[in-house]
């Protein structure tokens, strides 16, 4: 990445926007979604900005611009519409040590404005490092359709109840609670308009510690596929994001582990030159012990876990201990090889003519 995505604290902080036309108005609309203090520097303002000034939502400055105008700012947007003036103002802002965005001049930008999906306090920022803004807008459109309009209200409720949940529930139970809230009945009720019922259900779950999820340990044998991380299944990604601990082999694409939740423990149990290898018996004992401790375990395997001999040994051990488990299938190396050849595994002429079409 050439840019690092980060959310800035904006409450009570000062944002300076230089320009009084449409470009400046666009940035003003964006910043006014936050709780920052917006200060516009321009000789004159268009109608939209004039109305915002009259409503007391922005501060208008029209005097000479010096580096002092940009001091103690969270962000500076330069949007005069004149490339020469923008470049000169950029130099003044940098002299003051400001973080600057110059509209339509990415080479002068310390910060790039992303496309935003706003479900406050849930905010999704989409960036392409200035290379493909049209693509960013397409992604934004898809996310707008995916995330229900009231999702932010449910997230805000969760924020208000976090302290109560922390006081009554342990770390694992809290994770299970919020997984239930956002994946199950409460979210469905909230989306359908039954907000009061959802709130009561969540509060009761916090008070009682009961919310319909199995709190014991479990094991998922997850197929990583034949290589690239985009060949893992959606169910596999979900299991990685739920896992407390992940035992993995030598993966062709280590970025698959980036799909897991950040605080999940990752333990390598594959073979490496010069290292003591984990025998299968030790791997099996380890994943069983982790599940017995109540952890949610993922055993991440290359290819398709459902066709691997070692999976059978692990499954037998899990059954013997009565530990809940599932197998998440994946793309086998054989199927990937056939697909990469862009040719089917058989030709129609090769089919035995004595076999009925129905059997084929």
N, C-alpha and C positions, 0 to 999 in steps of 0.2 A: 504494500500500500504506500502511495506517495502522500496520502492524507490520513490523519487519525481521527476517527469519529468520536465525538465527545459532546456531552450536554453541559452547557454553561449555566451556573446559577445567575438568575437575572433579577431577582427580587430587590427592588430599591436601587439597582445599579443604573448607570447612565449610558445611553446609546446615542451617539451623534450621527445624524444623517445629513449629508451636504447635498443640496439640490431641492428645487421646489416644484418639479414637474412630475410626470407619470412614473418615471423610474423611482424617484424618491418616494412617491405615494405607495408603490408596490412594496418597498422595503418597510415603510411605516406600518402598513397593514399587517405585515408579518410580525414585526416587533411588538405591536400592540396586543398580540395574543399572549404576551408574557406580562410580567409585573415590573418591567423596566421603566425608567424615566426616559422618554423620547424627546430629543432636542434636535430641531431642524434648523440648519443654517442655510439661508437663501435670501436673495434680494426680494423675491416675491414668491407667493404660494399659489398653486392651482386651486380650483374650487374645493376639491376634496380635502386638501390639507388646510385650507382656510376654515372649513367647517370643523375640522378636528381642533384647530386652534381655538375657535370660538367656544367649543364644548369643553375646553380645558384639558384635552387629552394629550396635547403636545405643547412643547415650549418652542417659540419661534425667536431665532436670533438673526439679525440682518446686518450686523456690523462687519468690519474687516476680520478676515480669518487669519489667525496666527497659530503657531503650535500649541499655545495655551488652550485653544478651543477643544483640543483632542486629549487633554490630560485627564487622568482618572476616569477613563471610559472602559466599559466592558467590551464594546465593539464600535467600530466606525464604518459606516457605509458611505461611499462617495458615488454620487449618482447625478452629476450635472448634465450628462448627455453630451459633453464636449470632451473628447479624448485628451486634448492638451491641458485643459483646466483640471481634469481628473488626475492626470499625472503629477501636476504641480501640487495639488492638494494631498495626494498620496505622500509626497515627499515631506510635507508639513506634518502630516499625521504620524509618519514613522519617526520624525524628529522628536515627537512627544512620546514615543514608545507605545503607540496604540496598535491594537490588532485590527487590520483593515480589510475590507472587502470593496473592491472597485468594480462596479457593475460592467459586465461584458469585457473585462480585461483580466482574465484569470492569471496572467503572468504577474499582476500586481496584487494578487489576493493572498493574504495570510490565512483567511478562512473562506470557504466556499459554501454558499447557501444551498442546502439540500432541498429536494422535494419532500414535503411533509404530509403525513397522514395524522390528523389531529383527533384523538379521542381523549383529550385531557382528563386525567394525567398520563394516559397512555399516548406516547408520541413516537411515531415511526419516521425516521429520517432516511432518505434514499439518496445516495450520491454516486456519481460516476467520475469524480475528480475532474469535472468540467468537460469530459470527452463526449458525452452522449445525453444531453438534457432531455431529448425526446424519449429515450429509453427510460430514463428516470420517471418521467410522467406516465409512461405506460405501466410501469410497475406500481406506481401510486394508484392508478385507476383500478388495478386488480385488487390491491389491498383495501381500497375504499369499499369495494364490493364484498370482500371477505370478512372484514371486521364490523360487527354490528354497531349501530349508532350509539347504543347505551353502554357499550363496553367500558368506556371511561368512568361512568358512574359506578359500575361494579368494582372497578379497580380502586376508586376513591373510597368506597365502603370498606374494602379490604384494608386500605391504609389506616382508616379510623379504628379498625378492630385488631390491628397487629399487636398493640400493647396488651390487650386482653388475652389474645391467643398466646403471646409469649409468657404471660403470667401463669397460665393454666396448663399449657402443653409443652412437651419436650420438643427438641429439634426435629426428630423424625416425624412425630405426630403433626407438627406445624406444617411440614412439607406435604404430608398426606392431606391435611385439611385444605390447603390452598390448591392442591391438585384436584381435589374433589370440587371445590368452589368453581374453578375455572374450566373444568372438563365435564362436569356432571350436572345434577339437578339444579343447583343454584343458578348457574349461568343460563340454563334452558328457561327457568322461570323468569329471570331478569329480562331475557330477550323477548319473551312472550308478553311482557307487561305486568307480570305478577311480582312486582318489586317488593311489596310489603311481606308477602309470603316468603320470598327468598331471604330477606333480611332476618326474619324470625327464625328461619331454618338454620342460617349460618350462626346466629347468636346461640341457639340451642346446642348446636354441634360444639361450639367453643366451651360452653358450660359443662356439657356432659362428656366430651371427648369421643362421642359416637357419631360417625358420619358415613357408615356403610362401606368403608374400605378395609380390606384385610391388612392388619398391621404387622403380620408376621413376615418372616423372610421369604424370598422367592428367588428363583433362578431363571434367566432367559438365555437360551443358546441362540445367539444372534449371528446371522450370516452377513459378513462384510461385503460379499460379492467378489468378483475376480480382480478388482483393482481400484478404479476411480471411485471417489466417494459418492458420486451421483448415481451409482448402480446399487447402492444399499436401498432397501425398501423403506417406505414411510413408517411401517410398524417397527422396523429396526431402529430408525431414528428416534421414535417415541420411547423405546426401551432404553436407549442410551441416555435420553434426557431424564429418565426416571431413576437411573441406577445410582446406588450409593458407592459401588465398587465395580470396576471393570477389569477382567482378566483377559489379556489379548495376546495373540501370536504376532509374528513379524508381518505387519500389514504392508501390502504393496503401496498403499497411499496412507501415510500416517495422519493426514488431515481428517480422516474419518473420525479420529478421537475428538476433533474440534466440534463434532456434532453433539457430544455429551455435555451435560451440565458442568459448569466450571469447577465446582467443588467436589465432583466425584473423584474417588481415589482410582488411580490407574496403575495396574501391576502387570509388567511384562512377563509372560510365562513361555515365550517361544525360545527358539534356538538362536544363539549368537556365537560367532567365532571367538574362542578364548574364554567363554563364560560357562559356568556350570548350568547345564540344561535342567529344566524341570521335568522329571519323569511324570508320565500320565497319572500314576497313582497319587502323587503329591498334589497335582492340579485338582484331581477329583476330590481329594480330602479337603483341600483348601476352600473350594467353592461350596462344598457341603457345610463346612464349619462356619463360613461367613453367613450363609442362609440361616443356620441354626441360631446365630447371634441376632437374627432379626434384620439383616441387611438385604437390600434389594440388589441382586447380583446379576451382572451381564457377563457371559462368557462369549467373547467376540472372536469369531473364527473367519478365516479367509474362505472364499467360495461359498458353498452351500452347506451349512451345518447339518442339514437333514440327511446328507449322504456320506458323512464322514464317520469312519469306524470309531474314533475316539469319542464321538458324541454318544454312541450307544453305551459306552462304559460310564459316562457321566450321568446319562439318563437312568441307567440301572441303579446307580448309587443314590440318586435323588428319590427314586421310587422306594427304595429300601428304607429311607429315612422319613418318608411321607412328606417331602418338601414340595410345595407347588412349583411347577416349572412349565415353560412353554418353549417351543422351537420356532424361531422366526426364519422361514426359508429365504433363499436368495438365489442369485444367478450363479450357476456353476461355471467353472473355467471352461468346460467343454462347450457349453452353450455360447459363452462369450467368444470363443475361438471361431465357432461356426458363424456367428453374427459378424465378426470382423472380416470374414472372407466374403461377406455379402452374397452368400450362396446357401441354399437350403442343404440340410444334411443328406437328403436323398433326391433322386430325380424320378419323375413319374414313370419314365420308361423302365426304371429298375424294379418297379412293383411287380410281384408275381402275378401273372395273368389269371392264375387259378384261384386267387384270393378275391372274394366278392368286394365290390365298391363300398358296400355298407361296412365291411370290416376295416377297410382302409380309412 
